[in-house]
Amino acid sequence: MIKLRVSYLWWIIGARLLCPASMAEPVTTPATIFEGHGQVIYVSVEGGFYGVLGDDGQKYLPLVLPDPFQQAALRVKFTARLLNRSKGFRMWGQAIEILGITAADCASPLPITTTP
């Protein structure tokens, strides 16, 4: 019985020494918030959805694009948070959460409200 306990203890110590990552705290990356300019486009695949084609050439897929901005060819200025998600079922663009958005020629931003 004592031999079994000692053997088990050595196994635990060995596992901890060989796998130090199991003792490390999880690594978190800070959210990437950025500002961008682009044009709203309608993508007619998978039932159709709106995305933003950035002036930087990137395709952005907002989780929620407010109704007043769901107009193809509308120029927008936006503040967004990049989401660390692989491409979803739409297989288009970088997923973003829009924090603020205005039409490119408007001065005041539309407040974004989210519902749970």
N, C-alpha and C positions, 0 to 999 in steps of 0.2 A: 504494500500500500504506500509506504514512504517512497519507494523507488518510483512508483507511478506518479506521485506528486512532484518529485524532483524532475522527472523526465518532462512532465507537462510544463513546469516552470521554465526549463531550458528552451522548450519549444516556443513559448511566448516571448522570451527574451530574444531568441534568434529571429523570430518574425518581426519584432520591432526594429531590430538592428538592420535587417535586410530590406525593410520597407519603411524608411523614414517618412515617405510621403503620406503614409496613413496617419502620422502624428501632426502633419502640417495643417495650418488653417487653410480653408478654401481661399483661392485667389479670386478676387473680384476686380473687374475693370470699371473705371468710372464711365458714366454715360457720356456719349459723345454728342454734344449739342452744337449745332451749326446753323448758320444763316445761308440762304441760297435764293437764287432767282431762277425762274424758268417759265415754262408754258404748260398749262394743263392740257392733257391729251386724253382722248377716249380710245381705249384699247378694246377692240371688239373680239376678244377671245374669252372662253370660259364664261359666257353669259354677259360679258362686257363690264368694264370698270374704268374709273378715272385714275390717271397717274400724272406725275409731273416729270417732264423732260427738262432737266436742269441745264442752265447755260454752260455748266462744266461738262456736259455730255453724259452725265449720269442719269439713269432712270430711277425715279423714286416712287415707291408704292405706299401712299399714306394709308394707315389703318382706317382712319376716318377723314374724309374730305368733306368739310361743311357744304351743305346744299348750295349756298350762294356761289360757291367756287366750282361747282360741277358744270363748267362750260368749256367745251373744247376751244382751244386757241386762246384762252384767257391768260394773260401774262400775270405772274404772281411773284411776290416776295414772301419768303416764309422762314420761320425759325422751327427747327425740328430736332428730334432726338433719334439718332440711328439705333435701330433695334438689332440685336444680335440673333437673328433668325436665319435659318437657311431658307431658300426660296420656298414659298408656300405652294398651294395648289395652283396658283396663278402663274407661277414660274416666270415672273417678270419683275425686274427692278429690285432695289434695296428697300426693305421695309423701314418705314419711319413713322414716328408719332409726331404729328404737327402740334407745336406749342403755340404758334401764332401765325397768321397769314393775312396778307392784304393783296388787293389787286395792285399791280405794279404802278398804276397812276393814282392810287388813293393814298392819302396821308395817314388815316387812322386805321389801326388794325381791328379786325373783327375778333371779339373775345371768343375763345374756344371753351365750350362747356362739354364735359363728358358725363355720361350717365352710366351708373354701374350695371 
